Amino acid sequence: MTSDPAVSNGDVYKVVFENDRVRVLEYTDRPGHRTTVHRHPDSVMYTLSSFRRRLISGDTSRDVDMPAGFVGWLPAQEHAGENIGDSPTRVLFVELKEPAPLSDSGQTEAGGTAPLGPAD
Protein backbone atom coordinates (compact mmCIF):
# COMPACT_ATOMS: atom_id res chain seq x y z
CA MET A 1 0.00 0.00 0.00
CA THR A 2 1.26 3.46 -0.88
CA SER A 3 1.25 6.46 1.45
CA ASP A 4 0.89 8.92 -1.48
CA PRO A 5 -2.60 10.42 -1.05
CA ALA A 6 -3.06 10.91 -4.81
CA VAL A 7 -2.73 7.12 -5.20
CA SER A 8 -4.19 5.70 -1.96
CA ASN A 9 -7.08 8.22 -1.88
CA GLY A 10 -7.29 9.10 -5.57
CA ASP A 11 -11.05 9.57 -5.38
CA VAL A 12 -10.57 12.78 -3.34
CA TYR A 13 -6.96 13.91 -4.03
CA LYS A 14 -6.14 15.17 -7.54
CA VAL A 15 -2.75 16.42 -8.76
CA VAL A 16 -3.49 19.81 -10.38
CA PHE A 17 0.14 20.91 -10.93
CA GLU A 18 3.58 19.35 -10.56
CA ASN A 19 7.18 20.20 -11.43
CA ASP A 20 10.59 19.23 -10.02
CA ARG A 21 10.15 21.43 -6.89
CA VAL A 22 6.45 21.29 -5.87
CA ARG A 23 3.28 19.28 -6.30
CA VAL A 24 -0.16 20.89 -5.89
CA LEU A 25 -3.03 18.66 -4.77
CA GLU A 26 -6.71 19.54 -4.69
CA TYR A 27 -8.71 17.71 -2.02
CA THR A 28 -12.51 17.50 -2.26
CA ASP A 29 -14.88 15.32 -0.23
CA ARG A 30 -18.43 15.12 1.12
CA PRO A 31 -19.75 14.85 4.70
CA GLY A 32 -19.03 11.42 6.19
CA HIS A 33 -16.12 10.63 3.85
CA ARG A 34 -13.02 9.00 5.41
CA THR A 35 -9.52 8.74 3.98
CA THR A 36 -7.08 5.93 4.52
CA VAL A 37 -3.75 6.64 6.23
CA HIS A 38 -1.47 8.68 3.97
CA ARG A 39 1.57 10.96 4.19
CA HIS A 40 2.17 14.61 3.28
CA PRO A 41 5.63 16.19 2.98
CA ASP A 42 6.14 19.76 4.25
CA SER A 43 3.27 21.69 2.67
CA VAL A 44 1.30 24.91 2.51
CA MET A 45 -2.47 24.48 2.83
CA TYR A 46 -5.10 26.86 1.42
CA THR A 47 -8.74 26.16 2.36
CA LEU A 48 -11.22 26.81 -0.44
CA SER A 49 -14.23 26.08 1.82
CA SER A 50 -14.96 26.04 5.52
CA PHE A 51 -15.19 22.54 7.01
CA ARG A 52 -15.05 20.34 10.12
CA ARG A 53 -12.73 17.30 10.20
CA ARG A 54 -11.44 14.63 12.54
CA LEU A 55 -7.73 13.90 12.04
CA ILE A 56 -6.29 10.60 13.25
CA SER A 57 -2.58 9.80 13.66
CA GLY A 58 -1.85 6.54 15.44
CA ASP A 59 -3.80 6.53 18.71
CA THR A 60 -4.30 10.32 18.65
CA SER A 61 -7.22 12.18 17.12
CA ARG A 62 -8.43 15.75 17.13
CA ASP A 63 -11.30 17.67 15.61
CA VAL A 64 -10.63 20.86 13.65
CA ASP A 65 -12.87 23.61 12.30
CA MET A 66 -11.32 25.48 9.39
CA PRO A 67 -12.60 28.70 7.81
CA ALA A 68 -12.55 29.29 4.05
CA GLY A 69 -9.50 31.28 2.95
CA PHE A 70 -7.15 30.00 5.67
CA VAL A 71 -3.49 29.63 4.62
CA GLY A 72 -1.11 27.68 6.85
CA TRP A 73 2.12 25.69 7.05
CA LEU A 74 1.91 21.92 7.57
CA PRO A 75 5.07 20.09 8.59
CA ALA A 76 5.48 16.59 7.12
CA GLN A 77 3.01 14.16 8.67
CA GLU A 78 1.06 10.93 8.33
CA HIS A 79 -2.65 10.74 9.17
CA ALA A 80 -6.16 9.74 8.13
CA GLY A 81 -9.14 12.06 8.19
CA GLU A 82 -12.92 12.13 8.30
CA ASN A 83 -15.34 14.87 7.28
CA ILE A 84 -17.47 15.20 10.44
CA GLY A 85 -19.25 18.36 9.32
CA ASP A 86 -22.27 19.02 7.16
CA SER A 87 -20.43 20.62 4.23
CA PRO A 88 -17.93 19.44 1.61
CA THR A 89 -14.20 19.94 2.21
CA ARG A 90 -12.17 21.74 -0.50
CA VAL A 91 -8.45 22.38 0.06
CA LEU A 92 -5.30 23.00 -1.99
CA PHE A 93 -1.99 21.59 -0.73
CA VAL A 94 1.32 22.85 -2.13
CA GLU A 95 3.73 20.03 -1.27
CA LEU A 96 7.45 20.80 -1.20
CA LYS A 97 9.73 18.25 -2.83
CA GLU A 98 12.99 19.62 -1.41
CA PRO A 99 13.80 18.69 2.20
CA ALA A 100 14.12 21.47 4.77
CA PRO A 101 17.74 22.50 5.40
CA LEU A 102 19.35 21.22 8.60
CA SER A 103 20.20 23.68 11.37
CA ASP A 104 23.36 23.46 13.51
CA SER A 105 21.49 21.17 15.94
CA GLY A 106 20.65 18.68 13.18
CA GLN A 107 16.94 19.57 13.30
CA THR A 108 15.07 20.81 10.26
CA GLU A 109 14.53 24.54 10.17
CA ALA A 110 10.82 23.90 9.66
CA GLY A 111 10.68 22.47 13.17
CA GLY A 112 10.48 18.76 12.45
CA THR A 113 7.13 16.99 12.21
CA ALA A 114 3.82 17.32 13.96
CA PRO A 115 1.48 14.39 14.57
CA LEU A 116 -1.60 16.15 13.18
CA GLY A 117 -2.02 19.12 10.90
CA PRO A 118 -5.06 21.38 10.72
CA ALA A 119 -6.58 19.64 7.69
CA ASP A 120 -6.51 16.41 5.79
C-alpha positions, 0 to 999 in steps of 0.5 A: 500500500502506498502512502501517497494520497493521490494514489491511496485516496485518488477519489478525493486527491487530484494532482493539479500541478507538478514540477521538479520542486512542488506538487499541488493537490486539490482535495474535495470530499463530502460529509461522512467521507473518510480517507485511509492513512497517507503521508504529506511532505512539508506543505502549505495548505489553502482552504477553499471552503470552511469545514469540520474534520477529525484527524487521526494519527496513530492513537491520537485524534483531534477535531478541527474547524477550518474557515474558508480562505485559511493559509497555513504551514503543515510540517510533514506528517502521516494521518487519516481524516474524516469529514465530520461536518455538514459541508464538503471539504475543499483544500489545496496543498502545495507540497514541497519536494525539497527537504528542509535545510538542517540547522546546527542542531541537526533539526530541520529549520521547519521544526520537524514533524507534527502528529496532526495538521489542521486539515486532511 
